[in-house]
Amino acid sequence: MADTSILALDISDDAVGGVLYSEGKRSAPAILATHFRQLNGDTDLGTALAEVLDRCGARGKRCLVSFGASHFHYRLLHLPFSDQKKVRSVLPYELEDSSSTSDEDFVFDCLLEAAEDGGTDVVAVLVKKETMRTWLDLLLTHGLDPELVTVTGIPAAQLICRKHQTAPDDGVLLHLTSHRSLLILLQKRTIRAIRILGSGLGATKGSGLTSGLSQGESPLVKPDPAFPSAAKRLAIDIANTLLALQVPDTQRREPSIGLIGSTPAQQQLRYVLAQELQADVFDTAWLPFVEIDNQNKLDGPWPQGSLDQALALACCLPKDRERLNLRTGEFARQGGGLSRPLKFGALAVAALLCVAVFSQVFDYQTKKQQLAEQTKLIASLYEATLPDARPGPDPLKELQVKVNELRETATIGTGHDPSVSIVKLLADISGRIEPSLKVSFERFVYDRKTIRIRGLTDTFNTVDVMKQALEQSPLYSEVSIGSANMSQKEQLVRFELKLDLNVL
């Protein structure tokens, strides 16, 4: 039976959490294993990641990963058209114009939402390519090739928007960490803006994990006396950010705020936000409304606050059309990943063979077409040169013989270089007069010693330019202007040039 298990891995700035679950075609996801590891001075990211994978038995599994929001950059744009293909095609240029970012330095993905004016509102998320390479290299050393790379907090926010029945349509979601916080602005249950706040909760006394798989609405409790003043600074940051985002006054003065997760510190923060911002702080303890097939069969209590983001990632499956996935462009995942390298190696060889065969066929067809065009051109030249003759088996050779005969009969006579023919004189004159000049030749008179050229041109200056160009030819001892007059009939300059031929 095929392995349907997937690892949802949340890697924040100070912890690694993993949820191994089974993706059923008809049934809801079933949790198979979980593990959480805090990062500290004795445990680095590589060690913590290895421990989570070993405890979950997840090495070499299909994988979804979210990273801490502070690693990413966020941009808000409005484009005046609704076609999503067009939006995505012009978005790289708009991002480059709106900031110092460049396709060469960043990779991005975006959330698109129709605007009231018929355009499109864009929430773009960017990450440095160097950072992405570091992440993928680290995961690759542990046998993981993630199908999705996204931002911690966004899968939970999307899940809340879709399945939290009591959450308001317009409001703010906060994902809190010890140093920085992620603010997600919701309008009509869609993500309209993402911002990183400069403050967090700090290492509070009440940040330990609670027990119990799920909880209902928690009461507003007064904060622990040791609760830091960072909570009030966070409230100020929220108010300033809402003002900068131009949130309507009715929503900004009494905002609806949801805290993603359910730690004691967050429950205490509800009290502070309600007091400082006059806010309606709603509960997002969202385990009860997430469809987990075996949530009552887990071994031990669910560690709320530590694995919530990984669980949200597990329930926000990668086939979701609204997913935010930074594995785009040069980082796009190729096929089925590490588990089937031989299959894709064979496909690569087959593709190369197909390309080689196609190249040979294309080259043959191209040369065949060129040969047909050349044969047609030779037939046309033969008919123009020898209108009364019929081509033999080798018309090209017959043309060459005839041209040589004409060349011998077209010399300019005794006293001159026998290699100089009338054809050569015409070619020399044509080659020295720039095609850009507006000139029309009417007569070409040759009398053994001189050549007289008559014609029309636009200005007297053009006559001088032609004279100077022809003086550079070694075939003529002197070039002079016989006449140059304005023709009243044509409103052009009628001219005559005299070219004296060099005599041996």
SEVEX-625811 format. One line per field, with one value per residue (C-alpha): y, z, x; residue number from 1. Coordinates in Angstrom, 2 decimals. Layout:
# residues N
yy (Y; ...) $
zz (Z; ...) $
xx (X; ...) $
pos (NUM; ...) $
# end
This chain:
# residues 504
yy (0.00; 3.43; 5.61; 8.61; 10.16; 13.75; 15.72; 19.24; 21.01; 24.43; 25.97; 29.19; 31.35; 29.49; 26.05; 23.19; 21.40; 18.50; 16.77; 13.56; 12.91; 10.71; 12.35; 10.31; 10.71; 10.63; 10.92; 13.84; 13.89; 11.52; 12.47; 9.71; 11.34; 14.69; 16.18; 19.61; 20.79; 24.15; 25.81; 27.01; 27.37; 23.58; 22.70; 24.21; 24.00; 20.97; 18.96; 19.93; 19.07; 15.65; 14.91; 15.85; 13.70; 10.72; 10.92; 11.23; 8.64; 11.18; 10.98; 10.78; 11.56; 14.07; 17.36; 20.83; 23.50; 26.91; 29.28; 32.20; 35.33; 37.57; 35.95; 37.30; 40.67; 41.85; 44.21; 45.52; 46.42; 47.31; 46.48; 47.90; 44.61; 41.38; 38.72; 36.68; 35.54; 39.15; 40.12; 37.46; 38.36; 42.05; 41.54; 41.06; 44.47; 46.14; 44.71; 45.89; 49.39; 49.65; 48.73; 47.83; 44.15; 42.32; 38.97; 38.22; 38.50; 37.43; 34.76; 35.56; 34.35; 36.27; 36.21; 37.81; 39.26; 41.09; 44.79; 46.82; 48.91; 45.81; 45.57; 43.21; 43.71; 41.86; 40.73; 39.70; 37.72; 37.69; 35.89; 36.17; 33.45; 32.92; 32.22; 29.82; 27.91; 27.58; 26.19; 23.69; 22.52; 21.92; 19.96; 17.98; 16.76; 15.21; 13.57; 16.16; 17.88; 20.04; 20.40; 23.71; 26.46; 29.12; 31.61; 30.57; 31.93; 32.28; 28.69; 29.14; 32.50; 30.96; 28.10; 30.53; 32.55; 29.47; 27.46; 29.68; 30.35; 33.03; 35.01; 38.47; 39.19; 42.18; 42.16; 41.41; 38.12; 38.09; 35.36; 36.12; 35.17; 36.19; 38.86; 39.82; 39.42; 38.85; 41.00; 39.80; 42.19; 40.54; 42.10; 40.04; 36.96; 37.35; 38.35; 41.96; 42.89; 41.29; 43.22; 42.35; 44.19; 45.15; 43.85; 40.48; 38.95; 38.31; 35.29; 35.59; 33.58; 32.44; 31.11; 27.46; 25.00; 24.15; 20.69; 19.44; 18.74; 21.60; 24.50; 26.69; 30.44; 31.45; 34.20; 37.51; 37.02; 39.73; 39.41; 37.88; 40.58; 39.43; 40.03; 42.38; 45.89; 44.47; 43.75; 47.47; 48.19; 45.55; 47.31; 50.57; 48.81; 47.36; 50.77; 52.45; 49.67; 49.84; 53.59; 53.16; 50.59; 53.16; 50.89; 52.66; 54.51; 52.33; 49.23; 50.92; 52.48; 49.25; 46.52; 42.83; 40.95; 37.22; 35.61; 32.61; 29.86; 29.42; 29.81; 31.32; 34.40; 34.98; 34.64; 37.25; 39.46; 39.46; 41.48; 44.07; 44.52; 44.83; 47.59; 49.47; 49.32; 48.96; 45.82; 42.87; 40.06; 36.82; 33.33; 31.30; 28.09; 26.44; 22.76; 22.09; 23.21; 21.59; 18.28; 15.85; 12.24; 10.89; 13.90; 11.92; 9.01; 10.84; 9.61; 12.30; 15.90; 18.14; 20.62; 23.81; 26.75; 24.64; 22.51; 24.66; 26.11; 22.68; 21.36; 24.32; 23.53; 19.91; 20.91; 23.57; 21.02; 21.97; 21.36; 24.40; 26.96; 29.85; 28.46; 30.65; 28.69; 30.22; 27.22; 29.11; 30.04; 28.38; 26.79; 25.08; 21.45; 19.01; 16.01; 13.57; 14.50; 12.27; 9.04; 8.34; 9.52; 6.60; 7.21; 10.83; 9.98; 7.71; 10.44; 12.88; 10.48; 9.89; 13.63; 14.14; 11.42; 13.01; 16.37; 14.85; 13.08; 16.20; 18.26; 15.89; 15.88; 19.65; 20.12; 17.82; 19.59; 23.01; 22.03; 20.46; 23.68; 25.76; 23.54; 23.96; 27.76; 27.87; 25.68; 28.04; 31.08; 29.54; 28.81; 32.41; 33.82; 31.47; 32.62; 36.29; 35.90; 33.50; 34.00; 32.15; 29.10; 26.05; 24.93; 21.71; 19.19; 21.69; 25.18; 26.75; 25.75; 26.91; 30.32; 30.61; 29.89; 32.42; 35.13; 34.63; 35.00; 38.23; 39.53; 39.05; 40.93; 43.75; 45.17; 48.90; 48.56; 49.20; 51.62; 50.44; 47.61; 44.56; 43.34; 46.44; 45.82; 47.81; 45.51; 46.32; 50.08; 49.87; 47.82; 50.35; 53.32; 51.53; 50.47; 53.98; 55.81; 55.38; 53.70; 56.40; 59.10; 59.98; 59.57; 58.50; 57.78; 58.52; 58.01; 56.30; 57.23; 55.56; 56.81; 54.84; 57.69; 59.12; 58.15; 60.62; 60.04; 62.00; 61.91; 63.59; 64.09; 66.08; 68.69; 70.21; 68.85; 65.30; 65.97; 67.03; 63.93; 61.63; 63.46; 63.06; 59.36; 58.59; 60.48; 57.77; 55.15; 54.20; 53.73; 57.44; 60.09; 62.90; 63.35; 66.64; 68.09; 68.86; 70.61; 70.90; 72.82; 72.96; 71.39; 73.40; 70.50; 67.85; 70.31; 68.29; 68.91; 67.65; 66.84; 65.42; 63.88; 63.35; 60.54; 60.45; 56.90; 56.07; 55.18; 52.56) $
zz (0.00; -0.91; 1.89; 2.26; 5.29; 5.13; 7.58; 8.44; 9.83; 11.49; 11.98; 13.98; 15.34; 18.65; 18.09; 15.66; 15.65; 13.51; 12.86; 10.83; 9.43; 6.91; 4.02; 3.23; -0.10; 1.49; 5.22; 7.10; 7.99; 10.78; 13.05; 13.26; 15.38; 16.82; 18.38; 19.50; 20.31; 21.75; 20.43; 23.02; 23.59; 23.68; 20.77; 17.32; 14.41; 12.79; 16.03; 16.78; 13.25; 13.41; 16.73; 15.42; 12.30; 14.28; 16.86; 14.13; 11.87; 9.07; 7.19; 3.44; 3.78; 1.79; 3.54; 4.01; 5.81; 7.32; 8.51; 10.94; 9.54; 10.32; 7.51; 4.85; 3.29; 2.53; -0.14; -0.84; -4.43; -6.44; -10.15; -12.44; -14.10; -12.95; -15.21; -12.83; -15.56; -16.51; -12.85; -12.27; -15.49; -14.57; -10.82; -10.90; -12.58; -10.18; -7.18; -8.61; -9.20; -5.76; -3.81; -4.13; -4.70; -7.83; -9.45; -9.09; -5.26; -4.20; -4.89; -4.23; -4.24; -3.69; -2.56; -5.03; -4.27; -6.51; -5.69; -5.72; -8.71; -10.89; -10.33; -8.13; -4.64; -4.21; -1.01; -2.08; 0.15; -0.71; 0.65; -0.31; -2.67; -0.51; 2.49; 0.45; -0.72; 2.88; 3.98; 1.14; 1.58; 5.30; 4.62; 1.86; 4.28; 6.30; 3.28; 2.84; -0.36; 0.70; -1.59; 0.03; 1.77; 3.42; 6.30; 9.86; 10.78; 7.30; 7.02; 10.43; 9.33; 6.13; 8.15; 10.57; 7.67; 6.14; 9.16; 12.25; 12.29; 15.00; 13.76; 12.41; 8.69; 9.29; 11.90; 12.83; 13.50; 15.55; 15.64; 18.62; 19.27; 21.98; 19.85; 16.94; 16.03; 12.77; 12.08; 9.43; 8.38; 7.34; 5.25; 4.25; 5.57; 3.18; 3.91; 2.78; 4.44; 6.33; 8.60; 11.00; 14.33; 16.12; 19.51; 20.94; 24.28; 25.49; 27.62; 29.94; 33.03; 31.67; 28.37; 29.32; 27.44; 28.56; 28.64; 27.05; 23.44; 22.88; 24.74; 24.28; 24.81; 27.51; 29.99; 30.12; 32.97; 34.50; 33.62; 35.91; 37.87; 36.04; 32.64; 30.83; 29.64; 26.13; 26.02; 26.09; 23.51; 21.32; 21.65; 20.50; 17.54; 16.54; 16.68; 14.64; 12.04; 11.55; 11.09; 8.51; 6.62; 6.40; 8.11; 8.39; 11.66; 12.63; 12.53; 13.94; 17.03; 18.27; 16.34; 16.40; 17.21; 17.20; 18.72; 16.73; 19.24; 22.87; 25.41; 28.88; 27.89; 24.93; 27.11; 29.47; 26.49; 25.59; 28.73; 27.88; 24.28; 25.34; 27.80; 25.67; 22.27; 23.35; 21.25; 20.88; 21.29; 19.97; 20.66; 17.91; 19.84; 16.57; 17.25; 17.82; 14.33; 12.48; 11.05; 12.52; 12.09; 15.32; 17.63; 20.53; 20.04; 20.55; 23.22; 25.89; 25.74; 22.74; 23.43; 22.51; 21.46; 20.29; 17.49; 16.49; 13.46; 12.24; 12.62; 10.64; 7.92; 7.91; 7.53; 4.90; 2.27; -0.63; -3.20; -1.77; -4.57; -2.15; -0.78; -0.49; -1.72; -2.07; -4.05; -7.32; -10.20; -9.95; -6.63; -8.03; -6.97; -9.81; -9.90; -7.03; -5.14; -3.69; -3.48; -7.22; -8.55; -10.93; -12.56; -13.20; -14.36; -16.99; -17.93; -18.31; -20.64; -22.67; -22.91; -24.18; -26.80; -27.94; -28.22; -30.26; -32.67; -33.03; -33.71; -36.50; -38.11; -37.84; -39.34; -42.27; -42.98; -42.78; -45.27; -47.58; -47.58; -48.21; -51.17; -52.69; -52.30; -53.93; -56.84; -57.38; -57.27; -59.84; -62.18; -61.85; -62.54; -65.53; -67.04; -66.53; -67.96; -70.83; -71.66; -74.99; -73.67; -71.82; -68.70; -68.96; -66.23; -64.43; -64.83; -62.27; -64.24; -67.47; -65.87; -64.70; -68.26; -69.77; -67.23; -68.02; -71.74; -71.13; -68.92; -71.75; -74.22; -71.80; -71.43; -71.99; -74.86; -75.62; -73.55; -70.33; -67.88; -69.61; -66.27; -66.01; -67.59; -67.84; -65.23; -62.88; -63.48; -62.69; -59.58; -58.43; -58.89; -57.18; -54.27; -53.58; -53.54; -50.18; -50.37; -48.05; -50.72; -52.72; -56.29; -59.51; -62.52; -65.95; -68.31; -68.23; -71.24; -71.83; -74.62; -73.96; -72.07; -69.92; -68.27; -67.97; -65.43; -65.52; -63.01; -60.36; -56.65; -53.80; -53.01; -54.42; -51.38; -52.46; -55.78; -53.88; -51.68; -54.74; -56.37; -53.25; -52.94; -56.57; -56.31; -53.91; -56.69; -58.34; -61.67; -62.31; -62.78; -62.23; -61.22; -62.01; -61.92; -65.47; -64.41; -61.51; -61.89; -60.12; -62.28; -62.07; -63.33; -60.83; -58.08; -57.89; -58.78; -62.25; -62.41; -64.62; -63.33; -65.56; -64.68; -66.55; -66.73; -65.84; -68.95; -68.82) $
xx (0.00; 1.35; 2.68; 0.35; 2.04; 3.24; 5.39; 4.24; 7.31; 7.29; 10.75; 10.52; 13.33; 13.42; 11.83; 11.14; 7.78; 6.68; 3.35; 3.36; -0.10; -1.82; -3.65; -6.74; -8.51; -11.95; -11.34; -9.85; -6.13; -5.09; -2.17; 0.47; 3.19; 4.27; 7.38; 8.53; 12.08; 13.04; 16.22; 18.72; 22.43; 22.91; 20.64; 21.13; 18.70; 20.36; 20.27; 16.66; 15.57; 17.24; 15.53; 12.07; 12.53; 13.76; 10.97; 8.33; 9.97; 9.75; 13.06; 12.50; 8.79; 6.81; 7.19; 5.62; 7.66; 6.94; 9.66; 9.52; 7.88; 10.85; 12.88; 10.52; 9.70; 6.17; 4.79; 1.27; 0.39; -2.70; -2.83; -5.54; -6.53; -8.12; -6.55; -4.38; -1.97; -1.37; -0.97; 1.68; 3.52; 3.93; 4.36; 8.18; 8.58; 6.15; 8.02; 11.34; 9.94; 8.35; 11.49; 15.14; 14.32; 15.42; 14.67; 18.37; 18.25; 14.73; 12.13; 8.47; 4.90; 1.68; -1.92; -4.35; -7.76; -10.23; -10.54; -13.76; -12.56; -12.16; -8.40; -6.40; -4.96; -1.67; 0.02; 3.53; 5.90; 9.61; 12.64; 16.29; 17.48; 20.53; 18.27; 16.13; 19.22; 20.42; 17.04; 16.76; 20.35; 19.72; 16.53; 18.23; 20.90; 18.06; 16.43; 13.66; 12.60; 9.62; 6.63; 5.78; 7.78; 5.66; 5.47; 4.64; 1.22; -0.23; -1.61; -3.27; -4.71; -6.11; -7.60; -9.24; -10.69; -12.26; -13.41; -13.72; -17.44; -17.39; -14.36; -15.30; -15.06; -12.77; -10.04; -6.45; -4.69; -1.48; 1.14; 3.37; 6.99; 9.41; 11.10; 8.84; 5.20; 3.34; 0.26; -2.21; -4.97; -8.24; -10.99; -14.00; -12.19; -9.26; -5.68; -5.22; -1.90; 1.00; 3.36; 6.17; 5.95; 9.13; 7.99; 7.05; 6.12; 9.63; 10.52; 7.53; 6.88; 3.55; 4.80; 4.69; 2.49; -1.00; -2.49; -5.66; -6.39; -8.81; -10.29; -13.31; -13.55; -11.04; -12.00; -10.15; -7.69; -5.56; -1.89; 0.66; 2.57; 5.70; 4.08; 6.49; 5.80; 6.40; 2.67; 1.86; 4.55; 2.95; -0.41; 1.18; 2.80; -0.57; -2.28; 0.48; 0.46; -3.30; -2.99; -0.19; -2.29; -5.10; -7.59; -10.99; -11.52; -14.49; -12.25; -9.15; -10.71; -12.26; -10.43; -11.26; -8.06; -7.42; -4.33; -3.11; -2.40; -3.36; -0.54; -1.13; 0.90; -1.39; -4.47; -3.03; -2.26; -5.95; -6.59; -3.92; -5.09; -8.70; -7.72; -5.16; -6.92; -10.56; -10.35; -12.67; -10.12; -11.57; -10.31; -8.65; -8.15; -8.94; -8.36; -12.09; -13.05; -10.12; -11.19; -8.68; -9.74; -8.23; -7.91; -9.36; -6.94; -3.65; -1.25; -1.31; -2.54; -2.06; 0.80; -1.04; 1.08; 4.02; 2.58; -0.39; 1.43; 2.57; -0.97; -2.34; 0.19; -0.98; -4.62; -3.90; -2.90; -0.56; -3.30; -5.07; -5.44; -4.84; -1.62; 1.43; 4.44; 7.91; 9.18; 8.83; 11.14; 14.53; 13.48; 10.38; 10.25; 10.87; 8.54; 8.33; 11.48; 14.15; 12.17; 12.26; 15.66; 16.11; 12.75; 13.53; 17.05; 15.51; 13.06; 15.95; 17.82; 14.64; 14.10; 17.65; 17.19; 13.92; 15.64; 18.49; 16.11; 13.98; 17.10; 18.21; 14.75; 14.47; 17.95; 17.09; 13.81; 15.53; 18.24; 15.68; 13.69; 16.82; 17.77; 14.30; 14.51; 17.98; 16.82; 13.88; 16.20; 18.60; 15.67; 14.50; 17.99; 18.41; 15.13; 16.01; 19.54; 18.78; 15.11; 15.37; 17.26; 16.06; 17.99; 19.98; 20.78; 23.11; 21.57; 23.96; 27.07; 25.46; 24.80; 28.42; 29.68; 27.30; 28.25; 31.94; 31.20; 29.27; 32.06; 34.61; 32.42; 31.67; 35.21; 35.59; 38.05; 41.71; 43.76; 42.17; 42.61; 41.08; 39.72; 37.53; 34.16; 30.97; 29.48; 32.37; 31.92; 28.22; 28.93; 31.54; 29.19; 26.31; 28.48; 29.82; 26.50; 24.77; 21.34; 19.97; 20.50; 17.40; 18.75; 17.10; 19.41; 17.97; 20.92; 24.31; 26.48; 29.85; 32.19; 35.43; 37.13; 34.36; 31.14; 28.29; 25.56; 22.32; 19.51; 17.38; 17.97; 16.49; 19.20; 22.39; 24.20; 23.37; 25.13; 28.27; 28.08; 27.91; 30.86; 33.01; 32.12; 33.01; 36.33; 37.49; 37.38; 40.70; 38.86; 38.44; 41.13; 38.65; 35.02; 33.26; 29.75; 28.69; 25.50; 23.10; 19.84; 16.50; 13.82; 10.62; 8.54; 9.69; 10.75; 13.99; 17.63; 18.54; 22.27; 25.00; 28.23; 31.26; 33.69; 37.06; 38.40; 41.99; 44.08; 46.83) $
pos (1; 2; 3; 4; 5; 6; 7; 8; 9; 10; 11; 12; 13; 14; 15; 16; 17; 18; 19; 20; 21; 22; 23; 24; 25; 26; 27; 28; 29; 30; 31; 32; 33; 34; 35; 36; 37; 38; 39; 40; 41; 42; 43; 44; 45; 46; 47; 48; 49; 50; 51; 52; 53; 54; 55; 56; 57; 58; 59; 60; 61; 62; 63; 64; 65; 66; 67; 68; 69; 70; 71; 72; 73; 74; 75; 76; 77; 78; 79; 80; 81; 82; 83; 84; 85; 86; 87; 88; 89; 90; 91; 92; 93; 94; 95; 96; 97; 98; 99; 100; 101; 102; 103; 104; 105; 106; 107; 108; 109; 110; 111; 112; 113; 114; 115; 116; 117; 118; 119; 120; 121; 122; 123; 124; 125; 126; 127; 128; 129; 130; 131; 132; 133; 134; 135; 136; 137; 138; 139; 140; 141; 142; 143; 144; 145; 146; 147; 148; 149; 150; 151; 152; 153; 154; 155; 156; 157; 158; 159; 160; 161; 162; 163; 164; 165; 166; 167; 168; 169; 170; 171; 172; 173; 174; 175; 176; 177; 178; 179; 180; 181; 182; 183; 184; 185; 186; 187; 188; 189; 190; 191; 192; 193; 194; 195; 196; 197; 198; 199; 200; 201; 202; 203; 204; 205; 206; 207; 208; 209; 210; 211; 212; 213; 214; 215; 216; 217; 218; 219; 220; 221; 222; 223; 224; 225; 226; 227; 228; 229; 230; 231; 232; 233; 234; 235; 236; 237; 238; 239; 240; 241; 242; 243; 244; 245; 246; 247; 248; 249; 250; 251; 252; 253; 254; 255; 256; 257; 258; 259; 260; 261; 262; 263; 264; 265; 266; 267; 268; 269; 270; 271; 272; 273; 274; 275; 276; 277; 278; 279; 280; 281; 282; 283; 284; 285; 286; 287; 288; 289; 290; 291; 292; 293; 294; 295; 296; 297; 298; 299; 300; 301; 302; 303; 304; 305; 306; 307; 308; 309; 310; 311; 312; 313; 314; 315; 316; 317; 318; 319; 320; 321; 322; 323; 324; 325; 326; 327; 328; 329; 330; 331; 332; 333; 334; 335; 336; 337; 338; 339; 340; 341; 342; 343; 344; 345; 346; 347; 348; 349; 350; 351; 352; 353; 354; 355; 356; 357; 358; 359; 360; 361; 362; 363; 364; 365; 366; 367; 368; 369; 370; 371; 372; 373; 374; 375; 376; 377; 378; 379; 380; 381; 382; 383; 384; 385; 386; 387; 388; 389; 390; 391; 392; 393; 394; 395; 396; 397; 398; 399; 400; 401; 402; 403; 404; 405; 406; 407; 408; 409; 410; 411; 412; 413; 414; 415; 416; 417; 418; 419; 420; 421; 422; 423; 424; 425; 426; 427; 428; 429; 430; 431; 432; 433; 434; 435; 436; 437; 438; 439; 440; 441; 442; 443; 444; 445; 446; 447; 448; 449; 450; 451; 452; 453; 454; 455; 456; 457; 458; 459; 460; 461; 462; 463; 464; 465; 466; 467; 468; 469; 470; 471; 472; 473; 474; 475; 476; 477; 478; 479; 480; 481; 482; 483; 484; 485; 486; 487; 488; 489; 490; 491; 492; 493; 494; 495; 496; 497; 498; 499; 500; 501; 502; 503; 504) $
# end
